[in-house]
Amino acid sequence: MKKIFVTGHQGMVGSSLLKELSKKDNVEIITATKKTLDLTDQKKVEKFLNKNRPDEVYLSAAKVGGISANNSYPADFISINLKIQINVIMSSFANDTKKLLFLGSSCIYPRLSNQPIKESYLLTGDLEETNEPYAIAKISGLKLCESLNRQYGTDFRSIMPTNLYGPRDNFHDKNSHVIPGLIKRIHDAKINKKKSVKIWGTGKPKREFLFVDDLAKAAIFLMDLPKSKFYGENKFKNSHINVGTGLDITIKELAFLIQKEID
């Protein structure tokens, strides 16, 4: 029986991964709450992985947030994510984990990337200033996996999902991502019988969105691929794959779509 450790299993991505992985046969899923296991504590992570010895690890735990949160707490976003990534990835390596899947973010790419964004565009330009610390942490996680693959022949894979939404998302007034933020603001306006809702920016920027269950299915599909199929001709260099829909929508269109659904 294959043992799979899913980090961040109570979050939006982790809970969706847990749901999809539970459908598989001959799988034992290992989880740990924040109270049980602090992923920023190196010794605790090492002890946990040494005891449980998973065959596969899905690294979906992270400190995440929208533009406002990233702008307000940059030190938290870079330091907490770096600690989690280094602890989980290096402890997995030390305990002979066969496969690891690291989930990154589309913000790792340059602010002014050509569209559609290709994996090869990584580190070819300046990052978006508001979430640069978070992006640097995610790039570091990707590069750590890639470096272990190159030096030791491990099979630590990385995928870069586009903007996600779905159950268990963060609906905080200021610290959420765009879809839950708009849902919360427009829903509150309806409940409080306000005549209008103010939305940041011009509404013209376009974003690509992916439902979290679709990401989970893609992640498991990519994790189950043979090594040669996942990496192709990359030979462990640039060993990450983008996951998205190929469709985008303006923020203004999105706001009116949510307004219509909420009535």
Secondary structure as UniProt FT lines:
FT   STRAND          2..6
FT   TURN            7..10
FT   HELIX           12..21
FT   TURN            22..23
FT   STRAND          27..30
FT   TURN            34..36
FT   TURN            39..40
FT   HELIX           42..52
FT   STRAND          56..59
FT   HELIX           67..72
FT   HELIX           74..94
FT   TURN            95..96
FT   STRAND          99..103
FT   HELIX           106..108
FT   TURN            111..112
FT   HELIX           119..121
FT   TURN            122..123
FT   HELIX           129..131
FT   HELIX           132..152
FT   STRAND          156..161
FT   STRAND          163..165
FT   TURN            167..168
FT   TURN            173..175
FT   HELIX           178..191
FT   TURN            192..193
FT   STRAND          206..207
FT   STRAND          209..211
FT   HELIX           212..224
FT   HELIX           227..231
FT   TURN            232..233
FT   TURN            235..238
FT   STRAND          240..243
FT   STRAND          249..250
FT   HELIX           251..262
//
